[in-house]
Amino acid sequence: MRKDANSRDTIDSQGTNSKDHLEAQLAKAVLAFNEQGFNVALYWDNNSPEDTLSLVPTSAITGEGLSDLIFNLCRMGQTTEREKLEEKDIFECTVLEVKVIEGLGTTIDIVLVNGVIKVGDTIVISGLNGPIRTNIRALLTPFPMKEMRVKGEY
């Protein structure tokens, strides 16, 4: 069991008894959702996400499956829920990581929640010694499902 692993790999690495127990509990959960009028399936078995909800197994203790959950939320935002997303006037983002990359300098990985960000905008970020005011010099977009350090489009 690897910390922060994806749920499918973790389940595949389990013994027969654990897999049988998971299948029995999953069948109970699927039945409970069906009784409430919802079609559900594990996200890797869901062939019709438009009318079937995806179940993403996660563990709050080990963090397993959280990468799957974030992946599925991002995918929904780009596919099935795209038309429901709306831009708001209030800018809001979450800073994931601040790092120095050779050739680029200090970079900030963010998840944009509301608003639009573009080159030349002035932003203010909370720092350890007070607010940091800076201008956006470039927006770097990694290839899908790749680390930012893997060269994408600049």
C-alpha atoms as an extended CHARMM CRD file, in Angstrom:
* protein
*
       154  EXT
         1         1  MET       CA              0.0000000000        0.0000000000        0.0000000000  PROA      1               0.0000000000
         2         2  ARG       CA              1.5150000000        3.2830000000       -1.1620000000  PROA      2               0.0000000000
         3         3  LYS       CA              0.4960000000        6.5930000000        0.3810000000  PROA      3               0.0000000000
         4         4  ASP       CA             -1.4580000000        8.7800000000       -2.0620000000  PROA      4               0.0000000000
         5         5  ALA       CA             -1.7540000000        5.9540000000       -4.6360000000  PROA      5               0.0000000000
         6         6  ASN       CA             -4.7210000000        5.8030000000       -6.9720000000  PROA      6               0.0000000000
         7         7  SER       CA             -7.5900000000        3.6720000000       -5.7460000000  PROA      7               0.0000000000
         8         8  ARG       CA             -7.7210000000        1.2740000000       -8.6930000000  PROA      8               0.0000000000
         9         9  ASP       CA             -4.0790000000        0.1950000000       -8.2940000000  PROA      9               0.0000000000
        10        10  THR       CA             -4.5510000000       -0.2020000000       -4.5470000000  PROA      10              0.0000000000
        11        11  ILE       CA             -7.6190000000       -2.3910000000       -5.0260000000  PROA      11              0.0000000000
        12        12  ASP       CA             -5.8460000000       -4.4910000000       -7.6740000000  PROA      12              0.0000000000
        13        13  SER       CA             -2.9600000000       -5.1200000000       -5.2540000000  PROA      13              0.0000000000
        14        14  GLN       CA             -5.2540000000       -6.4280000000       -2.4830000000  PROA      14              0.0000000000
        15        15  GLY       CA             -5.8550000000      -10.0700000000       -1.6490000000  PROA      15              0.0000000000
        16        16  THR       CA             -8.9650000000      -12.0070000000       -2.6640000000  PROA      16              0.0000000000
        17        17  ASN       CA            -10.6970000000      -11.5690000000        0.7250000000  PROA      17              0.0000000000
        18        18  SER       CA            -10.2580000000       -7.7950000000        0.6190000000  PROA      18              0.0000000000
        19        19  LYS       CA            -11.5330000000       -7.5910000000       -2.9500000000  PROA      19              0.0000000000
        20        20  ASP       CA            -14.5610000000       -9.7490000000       -2.0760000000  PROA      20              0.0000000000
        21        21  HSD       CA            -15.3320000000       -7.5570000000        0.9370000000  PROA      21              0.0000000000
        22        22  LEU       CA            -15.0510000000       -4.4030000000       -1.2030000000  PROA      22              0.0000000000
        23        23  GLU       CA            -17.3670000000       -5.8740000000       -3.8560000000  PROA      23              0.0000000000
        24        24  ALA       CA            -19.9490000000       -6.7820000000       -1.1950000000  PROA      24              0.0000000000
        25        25  GLN       CA            -19.8390000000       -3.2770000000        0.3290000000  PROA      25              0.0000000000
        26        26  LEU       CA            -19.9240000000       -1.7010000000       -3.1250000000  PROA      26              0.0000000000
        27        27  ALA       CA            -23.0110000000       -3.7440000000       -4.0370000000  PROA      27              0.0000000000
        28        28  LYS       CA            -24.7530000000       -2.4400000000       -0.8840000000  PROA      28              0.0000000000
        29        29  ALA       CA            -23.8030000000        1.1520000000       -1.7390000000  PROA      29              0.0000000000
        30        30  VAL       CA            -24.9700000000        0.7950000000       -5.3500000000  PROA      30              0.0000000000
        31        31  LEU       CA            -28.2850000000       -0.6430000000       -4.1420000000  PROA      31              0.0000000000
        32        32  ALA       CA            -28.7590000000        2.2520000000       -1.6950000000  PROA      32              0.0000000000
        33        33  PHE       CA            -28.1400000000        4.7800000000       -4.4950000000  PROA      33              0.0000000000
        34        34  ASN       CA            -30.4690000000        2.8760000000       -6.8460000000  PROA      34              0.0000000000
        35        35  GLU       CA            -33.2210000000        2.9750000000       -4.2250000000  PROA      35              0.0000000000
        36        36  GLN       CA            -32.8890000000        6.7710000000       -4.2280000000  PROA      36              0.0000000000
        37        37  GLY       CA            -33.1590000000        6.8690000000       -8.0370000000  PROA      37              0.0000000000
        38        38  PHE       CA            -29.4620000000        7.2520000000       -8.9050000000  PROA      38              0.0000000000
        39        39  ASN       CA            -27.4390000000        5.0950000000      -11.2810000000  PROA      39              0.0000000000
        40        40  VAL       CA            -23.8610000000        4.7120000000      -10.0160000000  PROA      40              0.0000000000
        41        41  ALA       CA            -20.6880000000        2.8840000000      -11.0270000000  PROA      41              0.0000000000
        42        42  LEU       CA            -17.0050000000        2.9470000000      -10.1530000000  PROA      42              0.0000000000
        43        43  TYR       CA            -15.4570000000        5.7090000000      -12.2400000000  PROA      43              0.0000000000
        44        44  TRP       CA            -13.2970000000        3.3190000000      -14.2740000000  PROA      44              0.0000000000
        45        45  ASP       CA            -16.3640000000        1.2060000000      -15.1430000000  PROA      45              0.0000000000
        46        46  ASN       CA            -18.6330000000        4.1720000000      -15.9440000000  PROA      46              0.0000000000
        47        47  ASN       CA            -19.2120000000        4.1690000000      -19.7010000000  PROA      47              0.0000000000
        48        48  SER       CA            -21.9800000000        6.7710000000      -19.6110000000  PROA      48              0.0000000000
        49        49  PRO       CA            -21.0880000000        9.6340000000      -17.2450000000  PROA      49              0.0000000000
        50        50  GLU       CA            -24.0060000000       11.7310000000      -18.5640000000  PROA      50              0.0000000000
        51        51  ASP       CA            -26.5940000000        9.5930000000      -16.7450000000  PROA      51              0.0000000000
        52        52  THR       CA            -24.5250000000        7.5340000000      -14.2830000000  PROA      52              0.0000000000
        53        53  LEU       CA            -22.7400000000        8.9700000000      -11.2600000000  PROA      53              0.0000000000
        54        54  SER       CA            -19.1180000000        7.9360000000      -10.7930000000  PROA      54              0.0000000000
        55        55  LEU       CA            -18.0180000000        6.5060000000       -7.4460000000  PROA      55              0.0000000000
        56        56  VAL       CA            -14.4030000000        7.3190000000       -6.5540000000  PROA      56              0.0000000000
        57        57  PRO       CA            -13.0440000000        5.2130000000       -3.6670000000  PROA      57              0.0000000000
        58        58  THR       CA            -10.8470000000        7.3070000000       -1.3510000000  PROA      58              0.0000000000
        59        59  SER       CA             -9.1780000000        6.9840000000        2.0430000000  PROA      59              0.0000000000
        60        60  ALA       CA             -8.9960000000        9.9470000000        4.3990000000  PROA      60              0.0000000000
        61        61  ILE       CA             -6.3360000000        8.0760000000        6.3840000000  PROA      61              0.0000000000
        62        62  THR       CA             -3.8130000000        7.2100000000        3.6520000000  PROA      62              0.0000000000
        63        63  GLY       CA             -4.8610000000        9.6850000000        0.9410000000  PROA      63              0.0000000000
        64        64  GLU       CA             -5.3610000000        6.8960000000       -1.5620000000  PROA      64              0.0000000000
        65        65  GLY       CA             -7.7970000000        7.8240000000       -4.3170000000  PROA      65              0.0000000000
        66        66  LEU       CA             -7.5670000000       11.5930000000       -3.7970000000  PROA      66              0.0000000000
        67        67  SER       CA             -5.6540000000       11.9910000000       -7.0750000000  PROA      67              0.0000000000
        68        68  ASP       CA             -8.4920000000       10.0690000000       -8.7750000000  PROA      68              0.0000000000
        69        69  LEU       CA            -11.0650000000       12.3820000000       -7.1910000000  PROA      69              0.0000000000
        70        70  ILE       CA             -9.2580000000       15.5370000000       -8.3340000000  PROA      70              0.0000000000
        71        71  PHE       CA             -8.7930000000       14.0620000000      -11.8150000000  PROA      71              0.0000000000
        72        72  ASN       CA            -12.5100000000       13.2800000000      -12.0770000000  PROA      72              0.0000000000
        73        73  LEU       CA            -13.5330000000       16.7360000000      -10.8620000000  PROA      73              0.0000000000
        74        74  CYS       CA            -11.2440000000       18.4010000000      -13.4160000000  PROA      74              0.0000000000
        75        75  ARG       CA            -12.5030000000       16.1110000000      -16.1850000000  PROA      75              0.0000000000
        76        76  MET       CA            -16.1230000000       16.9390000000      -15.3090000000  PROA      76              0.0000000000
        77        77  GLY       CA            -15.3090000000       20.6500000000      -15.4500000000  PROA      77              0.0000000000
        78        78  GLN       CA            -13.9510000000       20.2110000000      -18.9650000000  PROA      78              0.0000000000
        79        79  THR       CA            -16.6270000000       17.8400000000      -20.2960000000  PROA      79              0.0000000000
        80        80  THR       CA            -20.0500000000       17.1190000000      -18.8010000000  PROA      80              0.0000000000
        81        81  GLU       CA            -20.2980000000       20.2030000000      -16.5360000000  PROA      81              0.0000000000
        82        82  ARG       CA            -18.5720000000       22.6990000000      -18.8530000000  PROA      82              0.0000000000
        83        83  GLU       CA            -21.7860000000       24.5000000000      -19.8440000000  PROA      83              0.0000000000
        84        84  LYS       CA            -22.8390000000       24.8710000000      -16.1870000000  PROA      84              0.0000000000
        85        85  LEU       CA            -19.6280000000       26.6440000000      -15.1950000000  PROA      85              0.0000000000
        86        86  GLU       CA            -19.8730000000       30.3930000000      -15.1140000000  PROA      86              0.0000000000
        87        87  GLU       CA            -17.3540000000       33.1690000000      -14.7560000000  PROA      87              0.0000000000
        88        88  LYS       CA            -17.7080000000       35.4290000000      -11.7440000000  PROA      88              0.0000000000
        89        89  ASP       CA            -16.4310000000       38.9510000000      -11.2030000000  PROA      89              0.0000000000
        90        90  ILE       CA            -14.6050000000       38.0180000000       -7.9980000000  PROA      90              0.0000000000
        91        91  PHE       CA            -11.1460000000       36.5780000000       -8.6690000000  PROA      91              0.0000000000
        92        92  GLU       CA            -10.2980000000       33.5780000000       -6.5070000000  PROA      92              0.0000000000
        93        93  CYS       CA             -7.5750000000       30.9530000000       -6.7450000000  PROA      93              0.0000000000
        94        94  THR       CA             -5.8150000000       28.4750000000       -4.5080000000  PROA      94              0.0000000000
        95        95  VAL       CA             -2.0200000000       28.3820000000       -4.4300000000  PROA      95              0.0000000000
        96        96  LEU       CA             -0.7950000000       24.7870000000       -4.5410000000  PROA      96              0.0000000000
        97        97  GLU       CA              2.9620000000       25.2730000000       -4.6190000000  PROA      97              0.0000000000
        98        98  VAL       CA              5.6130000000       27.9920000000       -4.9650000000  PROA      98              0.0000000000
        99        99  LYS       CA              8.9030000000       26.8200000000       -6.4450000000  PROA      99              0.0000000000
       100       100  VAL       CA             11.9590000000       28.0430000000       -8.2990000000  PROA      100             0.0000000000
       101       101  ILE       CA             12.4550000000       26.4640000000      -11.7290000000  PROA      101             0.0000000000
       102       102  GLU       CA             15.7750000000       26.9390000000      -13.5060000000  PROA      102             0.0000000000
       103       103  GLY       CA             15.3010000000       29.1960000000      -16.5060000000  PROA      103             0.0000000000
       104       104  LEU       CA             11.8850000000       30.3990000000      -15.3760000000  PROA      104             0.0000000000
       105       105  GLY       CA             12.5270000000       31.7370000000      -11.8670000000  PROA      105             0.0000000000
       106       106  THR       CA              9.8950000000       31.6550000000       -9.1450000000  PROA      106             0.0000000000
       107       107  THR       CA              6.7010000000       29.9790000000      -10.3390000000  PROA      107             0.0000000000
       108       108  ILE       CA              3.3900000000       29.4570000000       -8.5990000000  PROA      108             0.0000000000
       109       109  ASP       CA              1.1090000000       26.4810000000       -9.2710000000  PROA      109             0.0000000000
       110       110  ILE       CA             -2.5160000000       27.5150000000       -8.7510000000  PROA      110             0.0000000000
       111       111  VAL       CA             -6.0390000000       26.2200000000       -9.2210000000  PROA      111             0.0000000000
       112       112  LEU       CA             -8.1610000000       29.0220000000      -10.6400000000  PROA      112             0.0000000000
       113       113  VAL       CA            -11.5900000000       28.9630000000       -8.9760000000  PROA      113             0.0000000000
       114       114  ASN       CA            -13.2700000000       32.1820000000      -10.1790000000  PROA      114             0.0000000000
       115       115  GLY       CA            -12.3400000000       34.8820000000      -12.6500000000  PROA      115             0.0000000000
       116       116  VAL       CA             -9.7740000000       35.2800000000      -15.3830000000  PROA      116             0.0000000000
       117       117  ILE       CA             -6.0250000000       35.6970000000      -15.1160000000  PROA      117             0.0000000000
       118       118  LYS       CA             -3.8090000000       37.0040000000      -17.9120000000  PROA      118             0.0000000000
       119       119  VAL       CA             -0.2510000000       38.1500000000      -18.5370000000  PROA      119             0.0000000000
       120       120  GLY       CA              0.3280000000       41.6290000000      -17.1380000000  PROA      120             0.0000000000
       121       121  ASP       CA             -2.2020000000       41.3360000000      -14.3000000000  PROA      121             0.0000000000
       122       122  THR       CA             -1.0810000000       42.4080000000      -10.8370000000  PROA      122             0.0000000000
       123       123  ILE       CA             -1.6990000000       39.8780000000       -8.0810000000  PROA      123             0.0000000000
       124       124  VAL       CA             -1.2330000000       39.9360000000       -4.3110000000  PROA      124             0.0000000000
       125       125  ILE       CA             -0.2910000000       36.7380000000       -2.4850000000  PROA      125             0.0000000000
       126       126  SER       CA              0.0100000000       36.1310000000        1.2580000000  PROA      126             0.0000000000
       127       127  GLY       CA              3.6320000000       35.6140000000        2.2410000000  PROA      127             0.0000000000
       128       128  LEU       CA              5.3190000000       34.6590000000        5.5040000000  PROA      128             0.0000000000
       129       129  ASN       CA              6.4110000000       38.2820000000        6.0160000000  PROA      129             0.0000000000
       130       130  GLY       CA              3.2510000000       39.9740000000        4.7280000000  PROA      130             0.0000000000
       131       131  PRO       CA              1.6260000000       40.4490000000        1.3220000000  PROA      131             0.0000000000
       132       132  ILE       CA              3.6260000000       39.9450000000       -1.8810000000  PROA      132             0.0000000000
       133       133  ARG       CA              2.6130000000       42.0860000000       -4.8650000000  PROA      133             0.0000000000
       134       134  THR       CA              3.7970000000       40.9720000000       -8.2990000000  PROA      134             0.0000000000
       135       135  ASN       CA              2.8700000000       40.9950000000      -11.9810000000  PROA      135             0.0000000000
       136       136  ILE       CA              2.0450000000       37.9300000000      -14.0710000000  PROA      136             0.0000000000
       137       137  ARG       CA              4.9020000000       37.5440000000      -16.5770000000  PROA      137             0.0000000000
       138       138  ALA       CA              3.7680000000       34.2840000000      -18.1990000000  PROA      138             0.0000000000
       139       139  LEU       CA              1.0840000000       31.6290000000      -17.9260000000  PROA      139             0.0000000000
       140       140  LEU       CA              2.5320000000       28.1450000000      -18.1860000000  PROA      140             0.0000000000
       141       141  THR       CA              0.2020000000       25.2920000000      -19.0370000000  PROA      141             0.0000000000
       142       142  PRO       CA              1.5040000000       21.7260000000      -18.6260000000  PROA      142             0.0000000000
       143       143  PHE       CA              0.4440000000       18.9190000000      -20.8900000000  PROA      143             0.0000000000
       144       144  PRO       CA             -2.6060000000       17.0960000000      -19.4570000000  PROA      144             0.0000000000
       145       145  MET       CA             -1.7580000000       14.7740000000      -16.5430000000  PROA      145             0.0000000000
       146       146  LYS       CA              1.9200000000       15.8570000000      -16.5420000000  PROA      146             0.0000000000
       147       147  GLU       CA              4.0920000000       17.6470000000      -14.0000000000  PROA      147             0.0000000000
       148       148  MET       CA              4.7190000000       21.3430000000      -14.7130000000  PROA      148             0.0000000000
       149       149  ARG       CA              8.4440000000       20.6800000000      -15.1020000000  PROA      149             0.0000000000
       150       150  VAL       CA              7.6770000000       18.6310000000      -18.2330000000  PROA      150             0.0000000000
       151       151  LYS       CA              7.8180000000       21.1470000000      -21.0460000000  PROA      151             0.0000000000
       152       152  GLY       CA              4.3490000000       22.1510000000      -22.2300000000  PROA      152             0.0000000000
       153       153  GLU       CA              3.2510000000       25.2750000000      -24.0510000000  PROA      153             0.0000000000
       154       154  TYR       CA              4.4850000000       28.6930000000      -22.9340000000  PROA      154             0.0000000000
